[in-house]
Amino acid sequence: MTTFTALTTLQGRDAAYALGEAMERLMPEPTGVGVFEMEDGSGLWEVGGYFEDTPDEAALAVLAAAMDGKPFVVSELPETDWVAHVRRELAPVEAGRFFVYGSHDADKVPQDCEPLLIEAAMAFGTGHHGTTLGCLRALDRLATDGFVGKNVIDVGCGTAVLAMAAARIWPGTMLASDIDEVAVDVAQANAKANGLEGRVNCVEAAGFDHPDLAAAAPFDLVFANILKGPLIALAPDMANALQADGYAILSGILNEQADEVIEVYAQSGINLTHRESIVDWTTLTLQKKT
């Protein structure tokens, strides 16, 4: 079946969401609409829709103009088994002791590793992105240096690959939170698929705002692989949630944004101990000083 996409960009969260809502009322109606903040520091938002029938380009043009967005680009997509395509493209990832793979590569898992199964359909958080890979490497580095996490949380967990990695190497129950209900369901399913049911507890929450997380604080290790803006906003809560000498592993940070994040966290008493850049993305390891 032929699928059409219609994409535009515009400034401002409110305008982007208003445009997304307006697209849902189009005829023919889209099968799905997405609104995303672009991760390049531009402040732009991308709004897109998928259509099974040829979209009304005149109506799209009116909507774009009304919201001061760029004209929609309408494209026809060929019929593709996207999951099969992703499986072919996403090879297993090694990050220190961790080996992230899909079930189609189960025969490639080495004997001497900590395996983490993430299906190809759950592409965000597979380890292929420089942010997730950087966090896994940072975790491996801390563990190699002798750190043992006893109270760990993965904030904005996505697939929960980071919480699961911690559960692979340390005892106890790892916490994970995400603002997205679907992500929480995916995280729980991933924990079960990895034999970590009961070892990774996932909750729907914005940051640390959940009774279970408040009860578990302070933490000795916090992962936060999100974006610069939310990370900066989270700094004061992070300072309260971290125990003395506790670590934070932060990513979702473009290389040119790293110094600003480091400065903001230093003002909250959480100071840089290590940084690593992978292509366009930087991962920071910081420690709360007493």
Kinemage of the C-alpha trace (Angstrom):
@kinemage 1
@onewidth
@group {chain A} dominant
@subgroup {mainchain}
@vectorlist {calphas} color= white
{ca met a 1} P 0.000 0.000 0.000
{ca thr a 2} L 1.362 3.433 -0.966
{ca thr a 3} L 1.961 5.873 1.875
{ca phe a 4} L 2.362 9.639 1.647
{ca thr a 5} L 4.163 11.930 4.061
{ca ala a 6} L 3.710 15.657 4.562
{ca leu a 7} L 6.399 17.497 6.550
{ca thr a 8} L 7.006 21.086 7.593
{ca thr a 9} L 9.018 23.019 10.172
{ca leu a 10} L 8.111 26.082 12.214
{ca gln a 11} L 9.126 27.987 15.305
{ca gly a 12} L 7.505 27.441 18.682
{ca arg a 13} L 6.070 24.527 20.610
{ca asp a 14} L 2.527 25.921 20.884
{ca ala a 15} L 2.285 26.655 17.159
{ca ala a 16} L 3.662 23.210 16.320
{ca tyr a 17} L 1.120 21.398 18.474
{ca ala a 18} L -1.704 23.587 17.165
{ca leu a 19} L -0.680 22.702 13.614
{ca gly a 20} L -0.533 19.011 14.503
{ca glu a 21} L -4.055 19.149 15.930
{ca ala a 22} L -5.318 20.972 12.835
{ca met a 23} L -3.791 18.318 10.569
{ca glu a 24} L -5.826 15.637 12.331
{ca arg a 25} L -9.008 17.305 11.008
{ca leu a 26} L -7.931 17.180 7.355
{ca met a 27} L -9.764 15.185 4.699
{ca pro a 28} L -8.479 12.734 3.703
{ca glu a 29} L -7.430 12.309 7.294
{ca pro a 30} L -3.886 11.267 8.190
{ca thr a 31} L -3.211 7.866 9.717
{ca gly a 32} L -0.804 9.521 12.126
{ca val a 33} L 0.578 12.946 13.057
{ca gly a 34} L 3.861 13.644 14.810
{ca val a 35} L 5.214 16.796 16.461
{ca phe a 36} L 8.905 16.834 17.368
{ca glu a 37} L 11.413 19.404 18.564
{ca met a 38} L 14.476 19.288 16.334
{ca glu a 39} L 17.650 18.317 18.208
{ca asp a 40} L 19.977 20.819 16.531
{ca gly a 41} L 19.527 23.766 18.876
{ca ser a 42} L 17.645 25.788 16.225
{ca gly a 43} L 14.395 26.047 18.178
{ca leu a 44} L 12.521 24.628 15.205
{ca trp a 45} L 9.766 22.030 15.485
{ca glu a 46} L 8.923 19.457 12.833
{ca val a 47} L 5.318 18.535 12.171
{ca gly a 48} L 4.493 15.626 9.910
{ca gly a 49} L 1.653 13.372 8.895
{ca tyr a 50} L 1.263 9.996 7.218
{ca phe a 51} L -1.536 9.490 4.705
{ca glu a 52} L -2.876 6.403 2.947
{ca asp a 53} L -4.545 8.622 0.339
{ca thr a 54} L -3.032 11.585 -1.489
{ca pro a 55} L -3.187 14.508 0.970
{ca asp a 56} L -4.926 17.774 0.144
{ca glu a 57} L -1.905 19.949 -0.648
{ca ala a 58} L -3.986 23.131 -0.878
{ca ala a 59} L -5.334 22.584 2.644
{ca leu a 60} L -1.832 21.836 3.887
{ca ala a 61} L -0.566 25.065 2.338
{ca val a 62} L -3.285 27.051 4.127
{ca leu a 63} L -2.414 25.441 7.482
{ca ala a 64} L 1.308 26.081 7.052
{ca ala a 65} L 0.723 29.712 6.163
{ca ala a 66} L -1.659 30.205 9.091
{ca met a 67} L 0.988 28.959 11.536
{ca asp a 68} L 3.866 30.801 9.808
{ca gly a 69} L 5.491 27.496 8.893
{ca lys a 70} L 7.415 26.496 5.807
{ca pro a 71} L 5.364 24.977 2.974
{ca phe a 72} L 4.669 21.291 3.477
{ca val a 73} L 6.825 18.879 1.500
{ca val a 74} L 4.658 15.989 0.330
{ca ser a 75} L 6.389 12.745 -0.632
{ca glu a 76} L 5.247 9.326 -1.760
{ca leu a 77} L 6.891 6.420 0.070
{ca pro a 78} L 7.441 3.053 -1.581
{ca glu a 79} L 6.071 -0.065 0.056
{ca thr a 80} L 8.745 -1.183 2.519
{ca asp a 81} L 8.955 -3.619 5.392
{ca trp a 82} L 10.562 -1.074 7.675
{ca val a 83} L 11.219 -3.439 10.578
{ca ala a 84} L 12.994 -5.848 8.233
{ca his a 85} L 14.931 -2.918 6.803
{ca val a 86} L 15.971 -1.739 10.267
{ca arg a 87} L 17.041 -5.254 11.188
{ca arg a 88} L 19.357 -5.328 8.207
{ca glu a 89} L 20.807 -1.911 8.991
{ca leu a 90} L 21.226 -2.168 12.779
{ca ala a 91} L 24.145 -4.413 13.577
{ca pro a 92} L 24.835 -5.355 17.214
{ca val a 93} L 26.584 -2.691 19.293
{ca glu a 94} L 29.447 -3.265 21.726
{ca ala a 95} L 29.927 -0.707 24.489
{ca gly a 96} L 32.577 -1.920 26.891
{ca arg a 97} L 31.203 -5.075 28.521
{ca phe a 98} L 27.702 -4.486 27.096
{ca phe a 99} L 26.395 -6.050 23.874
{ca val a 100} L 23.148 -4.598 22.520
{ca tyr a 101} L 21.401 -6.734 19.911
{ca gly a 102} L 18.079 -7.675 18.322
{ca ser a 103} L 16.646 -11.182 18.424
{ca his a 104} L 17.643 -11.622 14.762
{ca asp a 105} L 21.287 -11.433 15.928
{ca ala a 106} L 20.931 -13.747 18.946
{ca asp a 107} L 23.493 -16.131 17.420
{ca lys a 108} L 26.126 -13.360 17.517
{ca val a 109} L 26.090 -12.738 21.276
{ca pro a 110} L 29.625 -13.332 22.648
{ca gln a 111} L 30.172 -15.543 25.672
{ca asp a 112} L 31.993 -12.936 27.740
{ca cys a 113} L 29.607 -9.951 27.697
{ca glu a 114} L 26.552 -8.441 29.340
{ca pro a 115} L 23.803 -8.939 26.721
{ca leu a 116} L 20.942 -6.467 26.271
{ca leu a 117} L 18.127 -7.466 23.910
{ca ile a 118} L 16.364 -4.528 22.235
{ca glu a 119} L 14.185 -5.326 19.242
{ca ala a 120} L 14.787 -3.406 16.010
{ca ala a 121} L 11.233 -2.048 16.067
{ca met a 122} L 12.193 -0.137 19.242
{ca ala a 123} L 14.901 1.868 17.469
{ca phe a 124} L 15.347 4.680 20.004
{ca gly a 125} L 17.658 3.410 22.707
{ca thr a 126} L 19.220 0.524 20.796
{ca gly a 127} L 22.750 1.764 21.416
{ca his a 128} L 23.331 2.881 17.827
{ca his a 129} L 22.787 6.535 18.674
{ca gly a 130} L 25.815 8.357 20.068
{ca thr a 131} L 23.897 9.358 23.190
{ca thr a 132} L 22.936 5.836 24.298
{ca leu a 133} L 26.322 4.444 23.296
{ca gly a 134} L 28.055 7.178 25.293
{ca cys a 135} L 25.962 6.428 28.397
{ca leu a 136} L 26.736 2.712 28.189
{ca arg a 137} L 30.444 3.459 27.854
{ca ala a 138} L 30.279 5.822 30.824
{ca leu a 139} L 28.565 3.142 32.910
{ca asp a 140} L 31.190 0.589 31.901
{ca arg a 141} L 33.943 3.038 32.835
{ca leu a 142} L 32.482 3.704 36.305
{ca ala a 143} L 32.081 -0.019 36.966
{ca thr a 144} L 35.632 -0.732 35.781
{ca asp a 145} L 36.893 1.927 38.204
{ca gly a 146} L 35.211 0.056 41.072
{ca phe a 147} L 31.966 1.959 41.500
{ca val a 148} L 28.978 -0.186 42.508
{ca gly a 149} L 25.543 1.354 42.087
{ca lys a 150} L 23.220 0.565 44.971
{ca asn a 151} L 20.400 3.015 44.200
{ca val a 152} L 20.146 3.774 40.483
{ca ile a 153} L 17.558 5.582 38.356
{ca asp a 154} L 17.225 6.098 34.596
{ca val a 155} L 15.293 9.351 33.987
{ca gly a 156} L 13.668 9.618 30.556
{ca cys a 157} L 14.378 5.934 30.118
{ca gly a 158} L 12.989 5.224 26.630
{ca thr a 159} L 13.693 1.532 26.093
{ca ala a 160} L 15.206 1.336 29.627
{ca val a 161} L 18.438 -0.005 28.139
{ca leu a 162} L 20.495 1.969 30.676
{ca ala a 163} L 18.527 0.752 33.691
{ca met a 164} L 18.791 -2.796 32.339
{ca ala a 165} L 22.538 -2.422 31.841
{ca ala a 166} L 22.892 -1.398 35.490
{ca ala a 167} L 20.744 -4.365 36.545
{ca arg a 168} L 23.022 -6.683 34.559
{ca ile a 169} L 26.076 -5.807 36.627
{ca trp a 170} L 24.724 -4.826 40.051
{ca pro a 171} L 22.222 -6.375 42.478
{ca gly a 172} L 19.010 -4.731 43.563
{ca thr a 173} L 16.184 -3.050 41.672
{ca met a 174} L 16.858 -0.241 39.224
{ca leu a 175} L 14.276 2.513 38.779
{ca ala a 176} L 13.314 4.018 35.441
{ca ser a 177} L 10.968 6.881 34.610
{ca asp a 178} L 9.598 8.368 31.410
{ca ile a 179} L 7.016 11.025 30.667
{ca asp a 180} L 5.578 8.845 27.870
{ca glu a 181} L 3.137 6.097 28.900
{ca val a 182} L 4.018 4.047 25.801
{ca ala a 183} L 7.722 4.244 26.629
{ca val a 184} L 7.006 2.924 30.119
{ca asp a 185} L 5.121 -0.045 28.648
{ca val a 186} L 7.986 -0.699 26.207
{ca ala a 187} L 10.513 -0.462 29.036
{ca gln a 188} L 8.618 -3.017 31.129
{ca ala a 189} L 8.372 -5.355 28.120
{ca asn a 190} L 12.101 -5.020 27.489
{ca ala a 191} L 12.904 -5.818 31.099
{ca lys a 192} L 10.796 -8.976 30.863
{ca ala a 193} L 12.401 -9.985 27.552
{ca asn a 194} L 15.824 -9.658 29.167
{ca gly a 195} L 14.927 -11.761 32.193
{ca leu a 196} L 14.993 -8.642 34.389
{ca glu a 197} L 11.340 -8.544 35.407
{ca gly a 198} L 11.247 -7.274 38.980
{ca arg a 199} L 14.783 -5.906 38.646
{ca val a 200} L 13.782 -2.814 36.654
{ca asn a 201} L 10.811 -0.856 37.986
{ca cys a 202} L 9.399 1.617 35.421
{ca val a 203} L 7.031 4.465 36.268
{ca glu a 204} L 5.395 7.263 34.304
{ca ala a 205} L 6.821 10.524 35.599
{ca ala a 206} L 8.305 13.827 34.546
{ca gly a 207} L 11.825 13.812 35.919
{ca phe a 208} L 11.794 12.801 39.583
{ca asp a 209} L 8.141 13.778 40.120
{ca his a 210} L 6.661 10.512 41.396
{ca pro a 211} L 6.045 9.222 44.955
{ca asp a 212} L 8.076 6.053 44.306
{ca leu a 213} L 11.060 8.098 43.157
{ca ala a 214} L 10.809 10.531 46.070
{ca ala a 215} L 10.729 7.588 48.471
{ca ala a 216} L 13.796 5.983 46.865
{ca ala a 217} L 15.972 9.125 46.826
{ca pro a 218} L 18.773 9.977 47.265
{ca phe a 219} L 20.379 8.048 44.406
{ca asp a 220} L 24.030 7.175 43.950
{ca leu a 221} L 23.726 7.089 40.143
{ca val a 222} L 21.309 8.936 37.857
{ca phe a 223} L 21.117 8.472 34.090
{ca ala a 224} L 19.431 11.258 32.129
{ca asn a 225} L 19.688 10.790 28.375
{ca ile a 226} L 17.242 13.477 27.286
{ca leu a 227} L 17.994 16.911 25.717
{ca lys a 228} L 19.845 20.058 26.769
{ca gly a 229} L 16.770 22.089 27.738
{ca pro a 230} L 15.212 19.459 30.008
{ca leu a 231} L 18.639 18.626 31.459
{ca ile a 232} L 19.240 22.239 32.450
{ca ala a 233} L 15.754 22.505 33.948
{ca leu a 234} L 16.397 19.283 35.870
{ca ala a 235} L 19.649 20.455 37.498
{ca pro a 236} L 18.200 21.674 40.830
{ca asp a 237} L 16.100 18.513 41.230
{ca met a 238} L 19.131 16.433 40.288
{ca ala a 239} L 21.143 18.095 43.044
{ca asn a 240} L 18.441 17.195 45.560
{ca ala a 241} L 18.038 13.651 44.244
{ca leu a 242} L 21.739 12.755 44.216
{ca gln a 243} L 23.436 11.632 47.383
{ca ala a 244} L 26.814 13.063 48.358
{ca asp a 245} L 29.527 11.725 46.012
{ca gly a 246} L 26.811 10.289 43.746
{ca tyr a 247} L 27.230 10.296 39.967
{ca ala a 248} L 25.115 11.586 37.096
{ca ile a 249} L 25.546 10.382 33.518
{ca leu a 250} L 23.963 12.916 31.161
{ca ser a 251} L 23.504 12.839 27.404
{ca gly a 252} L 21.246 14.024 24.599
{ca ile a 253} L 23.664 16.974 24.433
{ca leu a 254} L 25.041 18.336 21.173
{ca asn a 255} L 28.798 18.890 21.346
{ca glu a 256} L 28.447 22.674 21.244
{ca gln a 257} L 25.941 22.568 24.142
{ca ala a 258} L 28.130 20.595 26.543
{ca asp a 259} L 29.950 23.519 28.180
{ca glu a 260} L 26.671 25.214 29.081
{ca val a 261} L 25.310 22.028 30.690
{ca ile a 262} L 28.568 21.545 32.610
{ca glu a 263} L 28.395 25.112 33.928
{ca val a 264} L 24.765 24.844 35.029
{ca tyr a 265} L 25.386 21.599 36.886
{ca ala a 266} L 28.547 22.962 38.524
{ca gln a 267} L 26.410 25.770 39.958
{ca ser a 268} L 24.322 23.041 41.611
{ca gly a 269} L 27.419 21.342 43.051
{ca ile a 270} L 27.574 18.540 40.456
{ca asn a 271} L 30.941 18.673 38.737
{ca leu a 272} L 32.423 17.115 35.617
{ca thr a 273} L 34.623 14.034 35.969
{ca his a 274} L 34.604 12.793 32.354
{ca arg a 275} L 33.261 13.762 28.931
{ca glu a 276} L 33.118 11.858 25.664
{ca ser a 277} L 31.950 12.979 22.234
{ca ile a 278} L 30.623 10.484 19.685
{ca val a 279} L 30.011 12.150 16.307
{ca asp a 280} L 27.689 15.117 17.141
{ca trp a 281} L 26.805 14.118 20.700
{ca thr a 282} L 28.506 14.503 24.088
{ca thr a 283} L 28.026 12.355 27.181
{ca leu a 284} L 28.973 13.804 30.561
{ca thr a 285} L 29.842 11.992 33.769
{ca leu a 286} L 29.499 14.270 36.790
{ca gln a 287} L 29.768 13.830 40.556
{ca lys a 288} L 28.073 15.658 43.402
{ca lys a 289} L 30.806 17.006 45.629
{ca thr a 290} L 30.399 17.168 49.377
